[in-house]
Amino acid sequence: MDKRLILLLFVLFAVFAAALYTFENKHPTGLASKDNVDEPLFQAALTIPKEYRVVSDGGQVLSYLEVKRIGGSGRMDVVLEYELISPRGEVVERKSETVAVETENSFVRYINLPYNKGFGFYTLSARVKHPEIKETFSEATFFVY
């Protein structure tokens, strides 16, 4: 490869890394509530640690999801749905699991990135779903090189 091209790629990588480093990766949490009740039921907060905000193609991203029940009482089974969204807005990967939440739970998950989907800023979205409530979600971004 030409030295100028390598230098250009390095500079682009450094700019994206600096942008990610300064970007607060915790988005406002969503709220979920029953359709006929004003009281919210859940909050969700998705975070990607700084060490995983810049990853290579085909690498792994570590995510922390905090789900808090802020309305109602008792245990409730909910579906956590994770979506990996490319810079072009395409859903690249989707996974879901059923978990029980009574008051507050934290979930640590590794997300494997597919190869050859392109570089750029990706979004990881986590949704808390249940048939009787409005879903809530939180998102975090990271850069793939």
Buried (B, 14 or more C-beta within 10 A) or exposed (E): EEEEEEEEEEEEBEEBBEEBEEBEBBBEBBBBBBEEEEEBBBBBBBBBEEEBBBBEEEBEBBBBBBBBBBBBEEEBEBBBBBBBBBBEEEEBBEEEEEBEBEEEBEBEBEBEBEEEBEBEBBBBBBBBBBEEBBBBBBBBBBBBB
